Amino acid sequence: MTPETIDRPTPAPIATIIAYSRRQAMDWSLVLVSQGIETTMDKELESRAWLLQVSNEDHARALSAIQQYRIENRGWNWRTHIPGIDLKIHPWVLVWCVTLAAWHYLASGKWALLTSVGRMDSAAVAQGQWWRLFTAVTLHSDLAHLMANLTFGFIMLGLAMGRFGAGVALLATFCAGTLGNVTGYLLIPHPYLGLGASGMMMGALGVLGLHTLIIWRDSKRSERYVATSVIAVFFLFLLFGLDPSSDILAHAGGFVGGVAFGGLLSLVPKHVLESRLLQGVATLVFCGLISSVWFHALKNP
């Protein structure tokens, strides 16, 4: 018998495209598949590079497709460097939380006088006791009220401290909480009594709302990220700040004040905010303000 010759197709020569990460190799392979180019992915152990193998016939078309993909997606690389995505809760927020808890313990026990001389009372403020606008921020009606503010405040105030520094954030949010009491004093016609740090915590939420404004100095494509931050914070305010059983006007005033302070602070260069001098001065002003208003409150019971 004469042996038969079987014609077998000759394997097509292979061309290799090098990618420098597994994610890049996967992205490129999807691009090639979408263009009808068959490819296999492998890893080179020595150089740890990822290899995409295509036929020689498709090599030029594959390179062109990958190049076009890189051009179209070049503008998205900046997203990994957005300031603020690495926000962390500042550990010094625990000091403020413990201070509020200790002050509540004193005010609800042997030093019950603290509540009567420090709570927000529109009639007393009208008679000249302006310090109540400030001292009311440090008082709470009961343990549940205190824990609600500490839970929310630990996160929001802690993040605000992480973004703007402990001293600056404390001073800004405390003043925002005071603006909340001013709002209630001006807009509520009947005698207005109130106390609590919720206006301050809403101020911390507002401060975080515009912290992304710094991106405007670094990129022309930042509007959507700033808008996303503002919208997210606004919906958080709707969720936590408009409880019918709470002091809505104080919350609203604190929130608006926090937004204003956050916008101004976001325009301050980062190296200035991080300076020990500014943080030290802000801390001293905050401590001096707290001491002063409580001195007036205890001196004029």
Secondary structure, DSSP 4 states (H G I P E B T S, - for coil): -PPPPPP-PPPPPEEEEEESSHHHHHHHHHHHHHTT---EEEE-TTT--EEEEEEHHHHHHHHHHHHHHHHHTGGGGGGGG-TTTT----TTHHHHHHHHHHHHHHHTTTTTHHHHHHSEEHHHHHTT-TTHHHHGGG--SSHHHHHHHHHHHHHHHHHHHHHH-HHHHHHHHHHHHHHHHHHHHHH--S--EE--SHHHHHHHHHHHHTGGGGGGGT-SS-HHHHHHHHHHHHHHHHHHH--TTS-HHHHHHHHHHHHHHHHHHHTS-HHHHT-HHHHHHHHHHHHHHHHHHHHHHHH--
